[in-house]
Amino acid sequence: MPSSTVHRLQAAAFAAACALACAQAARAQIYAGTGEGGSIVLSNHASDAAPTLLVAGDPVPRPVQVPPAAASAPAPVRPRAAPRDLAPEIRDAARRYALPEALLTAVVAVESGFDPKAVSRRGAKGLMQLMPATARRFGVRDVFAVRENLHGGAAYLRVLIDQFDNDVTLALAAYNAGEGAVLRAGRRLPDYPETRDYVARVLAQAPLR
């Protein structure tokens, strides 16, 4: 095999390895192609020069905007800070699922009062008060394990925010009453006093206004 061909293959392999490493670090998509003289072309978008998708990146979630608390929200409300041992775990879960830390903290405060062993009358458990079906859906094996519960609940909240077009009010309503309740209400806040109170309390706890 001619040395020039070997060098081109080595260069291509090195470029692909670099592209893969960069894409994994930045979670970006990489397209590849061959230019003049057999050179390797890399790009973050498809083009005639780089038509082949080499690495598929993850979609970037839209920033979450938390609306002001409703006029009917409990007042005055002083947002509760997470205990020192839980704050880093909440921060990590919020970053992992692109959620405002204050929002996730508010959900935990209202759901469980920061009690990892909390159990509701309906069988919801842990910091994020996961029902058994929700825990299974998001791969939570130990609902009383702080990290597992937080990440399961944060993942579910992220799914709901995306499902309801970044509408935090509807996402919170769905977290409390279920996705079906919000859909049956015509993608509006269901007329359930408990759910309306829940949404108001969470928004009042999130100091983002």
Secondary structure, DSSP 8 states (H G I E B T S, - for coil): --HHHHHHHHHHHHHHHHHHHHHHHHT--EEEEE-GGG-EEEESS--SSS-EEEE---------------TTS-SS-------TTTHHHHHHHHHHTT--HHHHHHHHHHHHTT-TT-B-TTS-BTTTTB-HHHHHHTT-S-TTSHHHHHHHHHHHHHHHHHHTTT-HHHHHHHHHH-HHHHHHTTSS--S-HHHHHHHHHHHHH----
